[in-house]
């Protein structure tokens, strides 16, 4: 969502997610993403606003790795395959995810 329209406040993001999370969970997640260098966090009129620091695919790669390791206990490529099967992302985005994951694996 932030890659389509930004910057957004925690409240704007939380309301658009409509995923059943508590507001504090949304804020914590955004703060962690900012701490990892995926998002910027700035204060405007006493409200924190967030915007992406990296492209959509690069940000997603970090989340894929987190989900693969901590949620599903899968290889990151298997998580990307789940995205591909659900047609969540375009073929070009899936290719970019795979390329980014491959490059990152080569560095480690």
MARGU-904431 format. One record per atom (N, C-alpha, C): residue number from 1; x negated, y negated, z. Coordinates in nm, 3 decimals, padded with zeros to 5 digits, always signed. Atoms other than C-alpha are relative to their C-alpha. Layout:
REC, NUM, X, Y, Z
...
This chain:
REC, 1, -00.082, +00.118, +00.000
REC, 1, +00.000, +00.000, +00.000
REC, 1, -00.087, -00.125, +00.000
REC, 2, +00.087, +00.118, -00.005
REC, 2, -00.280, -00.245, +00.084
REC, 2, -00.074, -00.022, -00.132
REC, 3, +00.068, +00.016, +00.126
REC, 3, -00.435, -00.179, -00.254
REC, 3, +00.093, -00.060, -00.105
REC, 4, -00.096, +00.060, +00.092
REC, 4, -00.117, -00.299, -00.425
REC, 4, +00.030, -00.145, +00.038
REC, 5, -00.030, +00.136, -00.047
REC, 5, -00.049, -00.607, -00.209
REC, 5, -00.078, -00.023, +00.128
REC, 6, +00.076, +00.031, -00.119
REC, 6, -00.280, -00.768, +00.042
REC, 6, -00.030, -00.148, +00.003
REC, 7, +00.007, -00.066, -00.130
REC, 7, -00.351, -00.904, +00.289
REC, 7, +00.139, +00.014, +00.061
REC, 8, -00.125, -00.023, -00.072
REC, 8, -00.079, -00.775, +00.518
REC, 8, -00.028, +00.008, +00.149
REC, 9, +00.011, -00.011, -00.146
REC, 9, -00.019, -00.793, +00.892
REC, 9, +00.032, +00.144, +00.043
REC, 10, -00.034, -00.132, -00.054
REC, 10, +00.016, -00.486, +01.113
REC, 10, +00.151, +00.022, -00.012
REC, 11, -00.147, -00.014, +00.004
REC, 11, +00.392, -00.550, +01.133
REC, 11, +00.047, +00.028, -00.144
REC, 12, -00.041, -00.021, +00.139
REC, 12, +00.426, -00.574, +00.753
REC, 12, -00.036, +00.142, -00.046
REC, 13, +00.042, -00.135, +00.038
REC, 13, +00.230, -00.253, +00.705
REC, 13, +00.086, +00.104, +00.070
REC, 14, -00.079, -00.095, -00.078
REC, 14, +00.413, -00.071, +00.983
REC, 14, +00.142, +00.013, -00.055
REC, 15, -00.138, -00.004, +00.050
REC, 15, +00.756, -00.167, +00.849
REC, 15, +00.008, +00.065, -00.137
REC, 16, -00.001, -00.059, +00.134
REC, 16, +00.665, -00.062, +00.495
REC, 16, -00.031, +00.150, +00.002
REC, 17, +00.032, -00.143, -00.008
REC, 17, +00.524, +00.274, +00.602
REC, 17, +00.125, +00.083, +00.028
REC, 18, -00.124, -00.070, -00.032
REC, 18, +00.855, +00.379, +00.755
REC, 18, -00.023, +00.151, +00.018
REC, 19, +00.038, -00.140, -00.016
REC, 19, +00.692, +00.704, +00.869
REC, 19, +00.025, +00.057, +00.139
REC, 20, -00.030, -00.049, -00.134
REC, 20, +00.812, +00.733, +01.227
REC, 20, -00.111, -00.022, +00.101
REC, 21, +00.107, +00.029, -00.094
REC, 21, +00.482, +00.624, +01.381
REC, 21, +00.042, -00.111, +00.094
REC, 22, -00.013, +00.113, -00.089
REC, 22, +00.477, +00.399, +01.682
REC, 22, -00.082, -00.116, -00.057
REC, 23, +00.073, +00.118, +00.046
REC, 23, +00.363, +00.044, +01.606
REC, 23, -00.147, +00.007, +00.044
REC, 24, +00.137, -00.007, -00.051
REC, 24, +00.056, +00.102, +01.825
REC, 24, -00.084, +00.100, -00.076
REC, 25, +00.073, -00.099, +00.081
REC, 25, -00.041, +00.408, +01.619
REC, 25, -00.043, -00.063, -00.132
REC, 26, +00.035, +00.070, +00.124
REC, 26, -00.030, +00.199, +01.301
REC, 26, -00.115, -00.096, +00.025
REC, 27, +00.105, +00.096, -00.031
REC, 27, -00.242, -00.072, +01.464
REC, 27, -00.133, +00.070, +00.028
REC, 28, +00.122, -00.074, -00.030
REC, 28, -00.495, +00.179, +01.598
REC, 28, -00.062, +00.055, -00.127
REC, 29, +00.050, -00.054, +00.126
REC, 29, -00.525, +00.344, +01.256
REC, 29, -00.065, -00.109, -00.084
REC, 30, +00.056, +00.111, +00.077
REC, 30, -00.581, +00.008, +01.085
REC, 30, -00.131, -00.049, +00.061
REC, 31, +00.124, +00.043, -00.067
REC, 31, -00.840, -00.092, +01.346
REC, 31, -00.113, +00.099, -00.026
REC, 32, +00.104, -00.101, +00.028
REC, 32, -01.026, +00.235, +01.293
REC, 32, -00.048, -00.009, -00.144
REC, 33, +00.039, +00.016, +00.140
REC, 33, -01.020, +00.185, +00.916
REC, 33, -00.088, -00.125, -00.016
REC, 34, +00.084, +00.120, +00.003
REC, 34, -01.162, -00.164, +00.970
REC, 34, -00.138, +00.030, +00.059
REC, 35, +00.126, -00.038, -00.062
REC, 35, -01.428, -00.021, +01.199
REC, 35, -00.088, +00.086, -00.089
REC, 36, +00.074, -00.086, +00.093
REC, 36, -01.529, +00.226, +00.928
REC, 36, -00.036, -00.072, -00.129
REC, 37, +00.036, +00.077, +00.118
REC, 37, -01.565, -00.051, +00.670
REC, 37, +00.091, +00.022, -00.119
REC, 38, -00.095, -00.022, +00.109
REC, 38, -01.260, +00.047, +00.466
REC, 38, +00.087, -00.124, -00.019
REC, 39, -00.084, +00.120, +00.002
REC, 39, -01.056, -00.264, +00.556
REC, 39, -00.071, -00.116, +00.067
REC, 40, +00.040, +00.117, -00.077
REC, 40, -01.124, -00.618, +00.666
REC, 40, +00.113, -00.031, +00.097
REC, 41, -00.100, +00.043, -00.097
REC, 41, -00.946, -00.753, +00.971
REC, 41, -00.032, -00.143, +00.038
REC, 42, +00.017, +00.141, -00.033
REC, 42, -00.901, -01.125, +01.017
REC, 42, +00.121, -00.048, +00.077
REC, 43, -00.110, +00.059, -00.075
REC, 43, -00.691, -01.337, +01.245
REC, 43, +00.053, -00.121, -00.075
REC, 44, -00.065, +00.114, +00.064
REC, 44, -00.443, -01.577, +01.089
REC, 44, +00.121, -00.038, +00.083
REC, 45, -00.111, +00.048, -00.082
REC, 45, -00.215, -01.781, +01.312
REC, 45, +00.032, +00.096, +00.115
REC, 46, -00.018, -00.089, -00.114
REC, 46, -00.270, -01.537, +01.599
REC, 46, +00.042, +00.142, -00.035
REC, 47, -00.041, -00.133, +00.045
REC, 47, -00.186, -01.229, +01.390
REC, 47, -00.115, +00.060, -00.080
REC, 48, +00.102, -00.066, +00.080
REC, 48, -00.434, -00.977, +01.253
REC, 48, +00.057, +00.037, -00.135
REC, 49, -00.038, -00.042, +00.135
REC, 49, -00.417, -00.928, +00.878
REC, 49, -00.112, +00.086, -00.056
REC, 50, +00.092, -00.099, +00.055
REC, 50, -00.582, -00.650, +00.683
REC, 50, +00.001, -00.003, -00.151
REC, 51, +00.015, -00.011, +00.145
REC, 51, -00.714, -00.615, +00.330
REC, 51, -00.108, +00.104, -00.027
REC, 52, +00.100, -00.102, +00.030
REC, 52, -00.916, -00.342, +00.159
REC, 52, -00.138, -00.059, -00.030
REC, 53, +00.139, +00.034, +00.031
REC, 53, -01.296, -00.365, +00.142
REC, 53, -00.055, +00.089, -00.110
REC, 54, +00.045, -00.096, +00.101
REC, 54, -01.333, -00.066, -00.089
REC, 54, +00.117, +00.030, -00.093
REC, 55, -00.105, -00.041, +00.093
REC, 55, -01.140, +00.063, -00.388
REC, 55, +00.088, +00.107, +00.059
REC, 56, -00.098, -00.097, -00.050
REC, 56, -00.839, +00.285, -00.340
REC, 56, -00.058, +00.142, +00.009
REC, 57, +00.056, -00.136, +00.000
REC, 57, -01.021, +00.605, -00.436
REC, 57, -00.108, +00.017, +00.105
REC, 58, +00.107, -00.009, -00.100
REC, 58, -01.325, +00.533, -00.219
REC, 58, +00.056, +00.005, +00.142
REC, 59, -00.064, -00.004, -00.131
REC, 59, -01.101, +00.463, +00.079
REC, 59, +00.068, +00.134, +00.025
REC, 60, -00.068, -00.128, -00.012
REC, 60, -00.903, +00.777, +00.012
REC, 60, -00.098, +00.114, +00.025
REC, 61, +00.101, -00.103, -00.022
REC, 61, -01.221, +00.985, +00.000
REC, 61, -00.031, +00.013, +00.149
REC, 62, +00.029, -00.007, -00.144
REC, 62, -01.295, +00.891, +00.360
REC, 62, +00.114, +00.067, +00.075
REC, 63, -00.114, -00.062, -00.066
REC, 63, -00.942, +00.990, +00.463
REC, 63, +00.012, +00.148, -00.035
REC, 64, -00.003, -00.141, +00.040
REC, 64, -00.957, +01.314, +00.264
REC, 64, -00.098, +00.079, +00.086
REC, 65, +00.099, -00.070, -00.082
REC, 65, -01.273, +01.410, +00.451
REC, 65, +00.049, +00.014, +00.145
REC, 66, -00.051, -00.006, -00.136
REC, 66, -01.115, +01.323, +00.785
REC, 66, +00.111, +00.105, +00.011
REC, 67, -00.112, -00.095, -00.002
REC, 67, -00.797, +01.519, +00.707
REC, 67, -00.050, +00.143, -00.019
REC, 68, +00.054, -00.134, +00.026
REC, 68, -00.992, +01.813, +00.568
REC, 68, -00.068, +00.057, +00.124
REC, 69, +00.076, -00.047, -00.116
REC, 69, -01.216, +01.835, +00.874
REC, 69, +00.084, +00.013, +00.127
REC, 70, -00.066, +00.009, -00.130
REC, 70, -00.978, +01.744, +01.154
REC, 70, +00.145, +00.045, +00.004
REC, 71, -00.141, -00.036, +00.001
REC, 71, -00.629, +01.834, +01.041
REC, 71, +00.021, +00.138, -00.061
REC, 72, -00.028, -00.124, +00.072
REC, 72, -00.630, +02.115, +00.787
REC, 72, -00.108, +00.106, +00.010
REC, 73, +00.114, -00.091, -00.002
REC, 73, -00.972, +02.275, +00.842
REC, 73, -00.022, +00.060, -00.139
REC, 74, +00.020, -00.037, +00.139
REC, 74, -01.019, +02.284, +00.464
REC, 74, -00.121, -00.074, -00.055
REC, 75, +00.101, +00.075, +00.073
REC, 75, -01.286, +02.177, +00.220
REC, 75, +00.068, -00.124, -00.060
REC, 76, -00.061, +00.119, +00.059
REC, 76, -01.226, +01.821, +00.092
REC, 76, +00.059, +00.023, -00.139
REC, 77, -00.052, -00.027, +00.135
REC, 77, -01.180, +01.950, -00.264
REC, 77, +00.137, +00.068, +00.006
REC, 78, -00.130, -00.066, -00.014
REC, 78, -00.890, +02.165, -00.142
REC, 78, +00.110, -00.102, +00.032
REC, 79, -00.097, +00.105, -00.031
REC, 79, -00.718, +01.854, -00.001
REC, 79, +00.032, -00.078, -00.127
REC, 80, -00.023, +00.070, +00.127
REC, 80, -00.765, +01.676, -00.336
REC, 80, +00.093, +00.084, -00.089
REC, 81, -00.088, -00.087, +00.078
REC, 81, -00.601, +01.979, -00.502
REC, 81, +00.145, -00.011, +00.047
REC, 82, -00.136, +00.020, -00.051
REC, 82, -00.300, +01.929, -00.275
REC, 82, +00.060, -00.128, -00.057
REC, 83, -00.047, +00.125, +00.060
REC, 83, -00.273, +01.569, -00.397
REC, 83, +00.035, +00.022, -00.147
REC, 84, -00.020, -00.023, +00.143
REC, 84, -00.303, +01.687, -00.757
REC, 84, +00.128, +00.079, -00.025
REC, 85, -00.120, -00.083, +00.017
REC, 85, -00.031, +01.950, -00.718
REC, 85, +00.128, -00.079, +00.022
REC, 86, -00.120, +00.078, -00.032
REC, 86, +00.214, +01.699, -00.571
REC, 86, +00.018, -00.118, -00.093
REC, 87, -00.004, +00.114, +00.094
REC, 87, +00.141, +01.446, -00.847
REC, 87, +00.007, -00.133, +00.076
REC, 88, +00.005, +00.122, -00.081
REC, 88, +00.077, +01.188, -00.574
REC, 88, -00.083, -00.107, -00.069
REC, 89, +00.091, +00.091, +00.067
REC, 89, -00.201, +01.033, -00.781
REC, 89, -00.011, +00.039, -00.147
REC, 90, +00.015, -00.026, +00.143
REC, 90, -00.268, +01.002, -01.152
REC, 90, -00.119, +00.093, -00.024
REC, 91, +00.112, -00.087, +00.036
REC, 91, -00.505, +01.239, -01.331
REC, 91, -00.133, -00.075, +00.011
REC, 92, +00.122, +00.080, -00.008
REC, 92, -00.759, +00.956, -01.350
REC, 92, -00.043, -00.019, +00.145
REC, 93, +00.033, +00.017, -00.141
REC, 93, -00.739, +00.896, -00.974
REC, 93, -00.052, +00.129, +00.061
REC, 94, +00.047, -00.129, -00.050
REC, 94, -00.780, +01.267, -00.901
REC, 94, -00.143, +00.026, -00.047
REC, 95, +00.136, -00.016, +00.052
REC, 95, -01.087, +01.277, -01.126
REC, 95, -00.097, -00.089, +00.077
REC, 96, +00.086, +00.091, -00.076
REC, 96, -01.230, +00.973, -00.948
REC, 96, -00.024, +00.051, +00.141
REC, 97, +00.016, -00.058, -00.134
REC, 97, -01.167, +01.135, -00.609
REC, 97, -00.101, +00.115, -00.002
REC, 98, +00.092, -00.115, +00.010
REC, 98, -01.343, +01.453, -00.718
REC, 98, -00.143, -00.048, -00.025
REC, 99, +00.134, +00.053, +00.029
REC, 99, -01.637, +01.254, -00.860
REC, 99, -00.062, -00.063, +00.124
REC, 100, +00.052, +00.064, -00.121
REC, 100, -01.672, +01.047, -00.542
REC, 100, -00.037, +00.102, +00.107
REC, 101, +00.031, -00.106, -00.098
REC, 101, -01.656, +01.357, -00.322
REC, 101, -00.126, +00.074, -00.041
REC, 102, +00.117, -00.070, +00.050
REC, 102, -01.914, +01.528, -00.540
REC, 102, -00.127, -00.081, +00.023
REC, 103, +00.117, +00.088, -00.022
REC, 103, -02.152, +01.230, -00.525
REC, 103, -00.035, -00.007, +00.147
REC, 104, +00.024, +00.009, -00.143
REC, 104, -02.110, +01.206, -00.149
REC, 104, -00.062, +00.129, +00.052
REC, 105, +00.057, -00.127, -00.042
REC, 105, -02.183, +01.578, -00.106
REC, 105, -00.147, +00.010, -00.041
REC, 106, +00.137, -00.004, +00.048
REC, 106, -02.502, +01.538, -00.311
REC, 106, -00.092, -00.081, +00.089
REC, 107, +00.082, +00.085, -00.088
REC, 107, -02.623, +01.265, -00.071
REC, 107, -00.029, +00.067, +00.134
REC, 108, +00.018, -00.062, -00.134
REC, 108, -02.586, +01.491, +00.236
REC, 108, -00.069, +00.131, -00.010
